[in-house]
């Protein structure tokens, strides 16, 4: 089994997946605690993607833990191809959700100055959630690249 | 010289680049003709990225035409690596700009219903511009993948 940092079935891979779970959960919690976030399509979409991300990362973290305990090899090409495709789709969804929410937050804070005018708008929570979503995306991109690199090294 | 569809120095590559120029220019024009677009960060950012995209695609279309007329090989690995890196950066910038603008347009049209309330807001122009930017991104992604595939085939 090749040892590429962050690939499935390695310690670094497991740490990456657990960090994704942590950041996705924290970002989703920050969003849910903001008043009326579901009125805005961009925030609703980001929350949905974050929950999907959390479930996917949790599933892969469990796979990694199982593989590390039982010394099972997760690097079969078919298995890996499936992982890498879903990983890339998740990374693209996460990036689009982050961009959409960031632009709406900038619109509230800078363009329209709604945050100062409407006190009920939880701009701090929105900003916190978007920042955490950015870190989730960075970690997801790292996992996707590492899986892709491993797949390329088979050919 | 390997003939991969859409790669530099081929007819299909040139058609892809010229289509990118056309869609980027059309999207930018649609945006500029909308009243007060530069008040919104997302639209301003998208317009900036569209102008960058137009310049980059125009430069590469000229390279393709020059290469086709003079039978020059554009597939030297160093030259290709430079192309592919900038192509990927442009594709990521274009995607982020499209997502940001689309989310602000959805916010205007669906979430807040501003388009029906404020007649001066050129929602049709914004929608047209965002749609054209989406096609620009699709074409840019096709070019990036084709260049990347060519680069991988060297190793």
Interface residues (C-beta under 8 A of the other chain):
Chain A: X39 X40 X41 X42 X95 X96 X99 X100 X101 X102 X103 X104 X106 X107 X110 X111 X152
Chain B: X39 X40 X41 X42 X95 X96 X99 X100 X101 X102 X103 X104 X106 X107 X110 X111 X152
